[in-house]
């Protein structure tokens, strides 16, 4: 239970302004009440029980994020090729692997992936 000096600034959402000082009389005069509040994930405050909650990511979303992170570990290859420090041929295997990761991401995100023969 987190009680703080707060005043509701949006009656519909129960978004609050929270006082951080200890001058109780000042807060009373400004229309604050000592109420149970809770922080939302973005740092704003709400009356307890009204803070918006982020939905849990699905298994596909979690896997997509892991694949994107793995894909980002190969970004250096593009930089080396773009700056002339390496050739596509030198990194052909890694480039092909990255394309497989991209295909997995597209499949998981519901995008159609076709091979050269047109099969999914």
Long-range contacts (C-beta under 8 A, 24 or more apart in sequence): 1-36, 1-48, 2-36, 2-37, 2-38, 2-48, 3-34, 3-35, 3-36, 3-37, 4-34, 4-35, 4-37, 4-45, 5-32, 5-33, 5-34, 6-32, 6-33, 6-34, 6-35, 6-37, 6-45, 6-47, 7-31, 7-32, 7-33, 8-47, 13-46, 13-50, 14-46, 14-47, 14-50, 15-44, 15-45, 15-46, 16-45, 16-46, 16-47, 17-45, 18-45, 60-108, 60-109, 63-108, 64-105, 64-108, 64-109, 67-101, 67-104, 67-105, 67-108, 68-105, 70-101, 71-98, 71-101, 71-102, 71-105, 74-98
